[in-house]
Amino acid sequence: EGRFDLVVANPPYIPTGRLAALPYEVSGFEPQLALDGGIDGLDVFRRIAPWAHAFLAEGGHLVVELYEDCLDAARGIALEAGFSSARSVKDLAGRDRVLVASKEGNSA
């Protein structure tokens, strides 16, 4: 524990109710297990956040791709898990899709 500087994840994050509306380019080539993030899209993230906090060194970061409508809730989950800050970052298409949570570190 406390040894990693960075944890990056692309968990299943599509809310179950939105799976049927996914374009074929996604749904036709990805198994549902890789897409379905549960009712709100955050089932797996809820498990990742506390684990990542425990295993990150001070000053480390968790970077996770999530469904854009879930970022506010994910921010709250990250802060509850002990992260000192959490912010969204735009992907290459200009959409808020990435959450970056930081574990406060000591300045040396």
HELIX and SHEET records of a PDB file:
HELIX    1   1 THR A   16  ALA A   21  5                                   6    
HELIX    2   2 TYR A   24  SER A   27  1                                   4    
HELIX    3   3 GLN A   32  LEU A   35  1                                   4    
HELIX    4   4 ASP A   43  PHE A   55  1                                  13    
HELIX    5   5 GLU A   68  CYS A   70  5                                   3    
HELIX    6   6 LEU A   71  GLU A   80  1                                  10    
SHEET    1   A 4 PHE A   4  ALA A   9  0                                        
SHEET    2   A 4 LEU A  56  GLU A  65  1                                        
SHEET    3   A 4 ASP A  96  SER A 102 -1                                        
SHEET    4   A 4 SER A  85  LYS A  90 -1                                        
END                                                                             
